[in-house]
Amino acid sequence: MAVLDTHLRDKGFPMSWLWRMAENLTLSPAEMSADAHLAQHLERLARTAPHVLEDIGFVQDRSASSPVRTIWRRGAMTVTISAGDPVVTVGDS
């Protein structure tokens, strides 16, 4: 830790810069609601690794699914993945 303290003393590391960087690294704007934040991450997950939806509690609705779209449900939350040009829709039932 002494090396770090010496570095801080010699270089004058600005804490305000660190705080600004941390604010810029957030995944969503502060005004985004928790539901919108969840929907954003579910959409990304459904596009990149739809098989993981089952791991987080979603169940594939085989009766509502078709060859061109797959529907996953968890309570009132629905994730629809359309085949072809991948389109993901996240919403409530």
C-alpha positions in Angstrom: 0.0 0.0 0.0 2.9 2.3 0.5 3.7 2.3 -3.2 0.1 3.3 -4.0 0.3 6.1 -1.4 3.6 7.4 -2.8 2.1 7.3 -6.3 -1.0 9.3 -5.1 1.2 11.8 -3.4 3.5 12.3 -6.4 0.9 12.2 -9.2 -2.0 13.9 -7.4 -4.6 11.5 -8.5 -7.9 13.4 -8.9 -10.8 11.7 -7.2 -13.2 13.8 -9.1 -12.0 12.2 -12.3 -12.6 8.7 -10.9 -16.1 9.6 -9.9 -16.9 11.0 -13.4 -15.5 7.8 -14.9 -17.7 5.7 -12.6 -20.8 7.7 -13.6 -20.0 7.2 -17.3 -19.7 3.4 -16.9 -23.3 2.9 -15.7 -25.3 0.5 -17.9 -28.3 2.7 -18.1 -29.3 6.4 -17.6 -30.3 7.3 -14.1 -33.8 8.2 -15.3 -34.4 4.7 -16.7 -37.0 2.8 -14.7 -36.1 -0.6 -13.2 -38.6 -2.3 -15.6 -37.0 -0.6 -18.6 -33.6 -1.6 -17.3 -34.7 -5.2 -16.9 -36.3 -5.3 -20.4 -33.1 -4.0 -21.9 -31.0 -6.8 -20.4 -33.6 -9.5 -21.2 -33.6 -8.3 -24.8 -29.8 -8.5 -25.0 -29.9 -12.0 -23.3 -32.6 -13.2 -25.7 -30.6 -12.1 -28.7 -27.3 -13.5 -27.6 -28.1 -16.6 -25.5 -31.8 -17.5 -25.6 -31.2 -20.8 -23.9 -30.2 -19.0 -20.7 -33.8 -17.7 -20.3 -34.7 -21.1 -19.0 -31.9 -20.8 -16.4 -33.4 -17.6 -15.0 -36.9 -19.0 -14.7 -38.6 -18.5 -18.1 -40.6 -21.4 -19.6 -41.0 -21.8 -23.3 -44.7 -21.6 -24.2 -44.8 -24.3 -26.8 -48.6 -23.9 -27.6 -48.1 -20.2 -28.4 -44.8 -20.6 -30.2 -44.5 -21.3 -33.9 -41.7 -22.1 -36.3 -41.1 -18.4 -36.9 -41.3 -17.2 -33.3 -40.5 -18.5 -29.8 -42.4 -17.3 -26.8 -40.9 -17.5 -23.3 -43.0 -16.7 -20.2 -42.2 -16.0 -16.5 -45.2 -14.8 -14.6 -46.6 -11.8 -16.4 -43.3 -11.2 -18.3 -43.2 -12.4 -21.9 -40.1 -12.6 -24.2 -40.9 -13.2 -27.9 -38.0 -14.1 -30.2 -38.8 -13.9 -34.0 -36.7 -16.1 -36.3 -35.0 -14.9 -39.5 -33.9 -11.3 -38.9 -33.7 -11.7 -35.1 -36.3 -9.5 -33.4 -36.9 -9.6 -29.6 -39.9 -8.2 -27.9 -40.1 -8.0 -24.1 -43.3 -7.1 -22.4 -46.1 -8.1 -20.0 -48.7 -10.6 -21.0 
